[in-house]
Amino acid sequence: MNPTTTLPRTLTIELLALDLATCSRCTGSLANLEQAVATLQPVLASTDTAVEFYKIVVESEAQAQQLRFVSSPTIRVNGQID
């Protein structure tokens, strides 16, 4: 690999929620995240940063424990809760 070559970066965003259909907090958070990513797209492209955006509906207590689900909605950026 050429040492002057930079690898593309990836920004991973996860929205974990109990309900993405009727919960106003969850749907509002989803809309705000989608708008933020769209607004930042030119900056992300100029820095060669890709975005992986996951919408995860938590459907069971076991899944909540596995995902370390805090509350609905939970937003994680690169694995960190913000």
Phi, psi and omega per residue, in radians:
M1 nan 2.413 3.115
N2 -1.229 2.202 -3.088
P3 -1.130 -0.332 3.125
T4 -1.539 -0.097 3.122
T5 -1.425 2.254 3.089
T6 -1.747 2.460 3.113
L7 -1.445 2.545 3.075
P8 -1.120 2.517 3.092
R9 -1.636 2.724 3.092
T10 -2.220 2.269 3.041
L11 -1.831 2.056 -3.117
T12 -1.808 2.116 3.129
I13 -2.054 2.266 3.101
E14 -2.143 2.291 2.989
L15 -1.966 1.973 3.118
L16 -1.851 2.278 -3.078
A17 -2.629 2.786 3.064
L18 -1.452 -0.485 -3.047
D19 -2.674 2.010 3.092
L20 -1.810 0.245 -3.134
A21 -1.885 -0.753 -3.019
T22 -2.159 -0.340 -3.131
C23 -1.235 2.052 -3.068
S24 -1.166 -0.593 3.086
R25 -1.144 -0.739 -3.107
C26 -1.224 -0.813 3.142
T27 -1.180 -0.611 3.073
G28 -1.137 -0.736 3.103
S29 -1.117 -0.711 3.101
L30 -1.065 -0.827 3.140
A31 -1.085 -0.727 3.132
N32 -1.143 -0.715 3.116
L33 -1.141 -0.760 3.124
E34 -1.083 -0.707 3.123
Q35 -1.165 -0.728 3.141
A36 -1.090 -0.769 3.128
V37 -1.116 -0.729 3.129
A38 -1.124 -0.714 3.132
T39 -1.135 -0.668 -3.103
L40 -1.468 -0.097 -3.042
Q41 -0.936 -0.759 3.119
P42 -1.076 -0.681 3.120
V43 -1.193 -0.762 3.131
L44 -1.068 -0.745 3.140
A45 -1.138 -0.696 -3.108
S46 -1.222 -0.379 3.108
T47 -1.790 0.208 3.120
D48 0.971 0.779 3.140
T49 -1.933 2.159 3.082
A50 -1.627 2.651 3.121
V51 -2.019 2.241 2.970
E52 -1.914 2.058 -3.066
F53 -2.049 2.064 -3.102
Y54 -1.999 2.275 3.021
K55 -1.880 2.013 -3.046
I56 -2.076 2.073 3.064
V57 -1.620 2.079 -3.118
V58 -1.478 2.094 -2.985
E59 -1.961 -0.086 -3.137
S60 -2.668 2.831 3.093
E61 -1.126 -0.680 3.127
A62 -1.099 -0.749 3.109
Q63 -1.133 -0.703 3.108
A64 -1.052 -0.747 3.118
Q65 -1.160 -0.752 -3.134
Q66 -1.079 -0.676 -3.106
L67 -1.508 -0.035 -3.055
R68 0.949 0.835 -3.104
F69 -1.217 2.221 -3.062
V70 -1.658 -1.010 3.121
S71 -2.761 2.978 -3.103
S72 -1.882 2.090 -0.019
P73 -1.538 2.733 3.002
T74 -2.035 2.329 3.104
I75 -2.033 2.241 3.073
R76 -2.123 2.401 3.039
V77 -2.105 2.054 -3.071
N78 0.907 0.715 3.060
G79 1.485 -0.106 -3.124
Q80 -1.763 2.461 3.104
I81 -1.442 2.219 3.104
D82 -2.004 nan nan
